Amino acid sequence: MALWTMILRKMANNKWLQLNLWFGLTVCVALFSSMPLYSNAILERTLQKELQLVQSKNSVYPGYVRVSTSVSSTKMDQKTSQAIGRADRYIQSIPERMGLEALSFYQQRFTQKMKVYGADASEQEKKTQKTTGGFKSLSDMEKRVRLIDGRMPVDRTDGLFEAVVTQKFLNSVKRDLGEELLAETADKHLFRVIPVGIIDTDPAADPFLPFLATDEPDGFIIPFQQFEREFIAKDGKVRVSDLEWRYALDYKQMSIDKIEAFTEANRAIRSYFRGRLGSAEINIPANETIASYQGKQDKLDVMMLSLYSPVMLMLGFYLYMAANLVIERQKTEISVLRSRGASRLQIMTAYTLESLVLGISALAVGPFLGVTFTKVLGAASGFLEFVQRSALEVSLTSNAYKIAAAAVGGAIVLILIPAFLATRVSIVSHKQQAARLTRISFWHKTGIDILLAGLALYLLYNFNNRQEDLKRLALNSDDLQVDPLLFLMPALFALGAGLLVLRIYPWFIRLVYWVGRKWWPPALYNTLIQISRSSGQYLTIKVFLILTVSTGLFSANAARTINDNMESKIQYNIGADMTLTTRWESDAPPPSLQGAELQNQMGDNSGEKRVQYTEPPFQPFQELSGVEASAKVFRKEGARFSAGSAKKTNGAATLVGIDTKDFGQTAWMKDGLLDYPINSYLNLMATNPKAVLISRSLADAAKVKPGDPITIYWDGLDEALFTVYGIIDYWPGWNPLPAAADGEDKPTNPNLIVGHLSTIQNRLAVEPYEVWLKLKDGVSSQSVYDQLTAAKINVTGLHDAKQELITSKNDPFRLAINGVMTLGFVISMLISFFGFLLFWVLALSGRTLQYGVLRAMGIPFPQIIGMLLSEQLLTSGAAVIIGVLIGNMTSELFVPLFEMSFATAEQVPPFEIVYKLSDYLQLYSIVGLTLTIGLLILGYRLSRTRIAQALKLGEE
């Protein structure tokens, strides 16, 4: 009890220090607990959205499950009947196996088809009647069908079957309700059937799983129990041919932890019905979508841990700094206890219990703060950009608490390190260390700064080699595994480079002091001596500020770069806000006559006949409301060219035909990709109808320069002569990167030719082109879709840049990057403020005697404030400047790491680091505000210090 009393009193005496330490622990717990919470919540939200897309694209409920199997047995013996019963029981277990509640269920049975005719049919009618149908049963028939006429059938035992039929089937047998029909099997066995009702689909009966009467319109639907008794339980003289079960499962219950059970159930269902009764067909439309999420959470957790690593490193440094400051104030107390016989174990026990109190309280609050962090991550659509999207559904899980507890344990070990080191110091050695503030720090003595910077640069060198291999071999980045440590490298480099600069910085201060020692005013003179003689005292805060600022800038630049490159890639590949293709009328033969039949009809010369197209009117696109500009863009893959000296070079190229004015107003092109603005090239082309632009790959291969002729053609056409007017490296919608051809290991460089559409149509051929649209600001894609539908324009293909950008922004991995980078930047700035304030308040309170002596010597208060300000600028201010420089250097070296997250063979435009001035202004504003507030607080505390009290404190 006495130990707890001592711990609580000690914590109360250092309440502000303990509060800062608790704050760091709580943020640490919140960060770690937010990782599984976010990955689970964001993946579940995107999974639900993708499952909803299954319904919109395939017109089927996302939880739809259909199992159908034929029955290969030729007779219904006991073995087959038992197998059907086992299949029924297995089907009943599907909801439990998949972990989803069944919203609706029905099953059907089918017999083989039989010849159907009226009981009063003549021999002639029997011969000419072609109608066939079988017996069918539907579970819960009364609740699922809509009775148009007549009544529902009843189960009869007199050998007569009552059934409901569709109007189409009844018309085909040319009989009315109530008239007896005969169903004749292949072995001449007859079944007597009376249609008593006409049914149709009733969508209102079941919104999730409506029974569609049009699926199998031919046949008799009899009561389910009668079918079971007459055809399943005994041999009913007609073979049961097919069985079918359908479920509508509640897909909204699908969560990430149920994915494995769902996919395993899907495999088990397919395995169970494979050949068991006959040929089986399993239709689970959501399976592919759900299976694609298998393993995504693990990958997302690893990526988030990698992205969080710089913030965690900075947070760990903050905890160590706060704990070290606490121990520094208590070193005298620790050394006295040691001198009076207290063992190291007793002292460490006290500090461990003190840390446990802080850790448990942080564990009580941290996970709930982690929920808030998760919601902030979910609302981030870009770096420091938030949108009003529906909040993530976040609930604390046992996994989050496990990770939070592990984080608390690790943090407690970290903050106990300074206490453990302090227990080794006696009171004499403590006084000696206090008088030797110029000693070399542990970081510099062991060379950790050089080791960290060297390790980061070595890893960077290996990465660059791998990246070059990707580009040279035209491989996709997925072909190589990305090491998560690559994301930790920037933090390692920032810490190592910061320590390396701070190894040199004291010598810089001494140089400044030596150069102006005859002219410095007393305030600056005192500051320079204080800093040069006590460089170790400021090392912690300087490293902390450098790490905070540099990682903050890296996060900002990395997030901006990723967002800009992903958006540029989408817009460049599409070429405009919207591109579409429409159906053209032509004299092409119908599909049934193509291939071998077409060859037989047209003979050996069929390949020479070209399809003639009729160009549809373009005016409807120009009249679309909300469209700022439109353009025709003809694209012909595999066009041939002949160019160079004596026309020796032949090859394939992508031919693009445009109207220069319309194209310039419609197309999207990133600045800096071409030697001149794209409109300059278009204006150059406009002067000559035969002018073309060619890609640099074609120019290098054929040794062609501007002014040289080039001939263009494709199969079945005569050559047309054009003139090269310019050489380009990029063009909207064209990928200039090499691609491996089929069956070839060596990648080939693609070629491009851009010419006038009118010239191509006049001198070569008229073939379908694309329509490119540029939308006005604020115009939605849906309004354009509605107008196209209203105008009855037959759209055969569509690419919408806006929708693809929205899809890209909602990608879980991109949301994680933007959210983590934003959160990391905000936390860095917040921690920086608390760390700065904590250090300087403690530093000021520790030098109360010094300032009291200076005031007693007659130094005016404004000069003391000047001393404090100059000390701030030469320590904290210098650390911020060093942090900005290292942050920029880190961004230049390591932001290209994120190119690994893009498909290297498709990354066009080239990956480019993006800097945004607003991020720097925000950083400078926050740091400046921190320094200003800190200085005001320090000045206020200094003004409240009484000289007599300070001198008396020094005597004591």
Secondary structure, DSSP 8 states (H G I E B T S, - for coil): -HHHHHHHHHHHHTHHHHHHHHHHHHHHHHHHHHHHHHHHHHHHHHHHHHHHHHHHHHSS-TTEEEEEEE---SS--HHHHHHHHHHHHHHHTHHHHHT--EEEEEEEEEE--EEEEETT--HHHHHH---EE-EEEETTHHHHEEEEEE-------SSEEEEEEEHHHHHHHT--TT--EEEE-TT--EEEEEEEEEEEE-GGG-SSS---TTTS-SSEEE-HHHHIIIIISS--SS-EEEEEEEEEE-GGG--GGGHHHHHHHHHHHHHHHSSSSS-EEEE-TTHHHHHTTTTHHHHHHHHHHHHHHHHHHHHHHHHHHHHHHHHHHHHHHHHHHHHTT--HHHHHHHHHHHHHHHHHHHHHHHHHHHHHHHHHHHHEEETTEE-----------HHHHHHHHHHHHHHHHHHHHHHHHHTT--HHHHHHHHH-TTS--HHHHTTHHHHHHHHHHHHHHHHHHHHHHHHHHT--GGGS---THHHHHHHHHHHHHHHHHHHHHHHHHHHHHHHTTTT--HHHHHHHHHHHHTHHHHHHHHHHHHHHHHHHHHHHHHHHHHHHHHHHHHHHHH-SSEEEEE--EE----GGGSTHHHHHHHGGGGGG----EE---SHHHHT-TTEEEEEEEEEEEEEEEEESGGG-EEEEEEEEEE-HHHHHHH----TTSSSS-HHHHHHHHHT-TTEEEEEHHHHHHHT--TT-EEEEE-TT---EEEEEEEEES-BTTB--S-EE-TT-SSEE---EEEEEHHHHHHHT-----EEEEEE-TT--HHHHHHHHHHTT--EEEEEEHHHHHHHHHT-HHHHHHHHHHHHHHHHHHHHHHHHHHHHHHHHHHHTHHHHHHHHHTT--HHHHHHHHHHHHIIIIIHHHHHHHHHHHHHHHHHGGGGGGGS-GGG--S-------HHHHHHHHHHHHHHHHHHHHHHHHHHHT--HHHHHHHHH-
